[in-house]
Amino acid sequence: MPIGYVTLKGITHDEAKAELGIAIMDSHYRSRGYGSDALFLVTDYAFNKLRLSALGLTVFPENIRAIKSYEKAGFQTVSILKRAWTMPGGEKEDMMLMELRKKTGR
């Protein structure tokens, strides 16, 4: 049974970018490094197999655990998208836009 998921969507080969989505849905498996491992594997695949140059993602600003994991993987905050997400009750929530660029060697 899966404990979560990781996706690459909106892949644009002409711009060499994609959007990353990841979640550990089963709370029993959170804070055990599975998300960090999955982040490492999917970023390696995106940059080295798919030859992408940048990955983006959005996260709720209060999701500190996820933000720390993304920063550990090298993602940086690009901007705050004000009122970008509509909750089931109609409330609007901010989202943080983060990006990881492939390191280029010299």
Secondary structure, 3 states (H helix, E strand, C coil): CCCEEEEEEEEECCCCEEEEEEEECCHHHCCCCHHHHHHHHHHHHHHHHCCCCEEEEEECCCCHHHHHHHHHCCCEEEEEEEEEEECCCCCEEEEEEEEEECCCCC
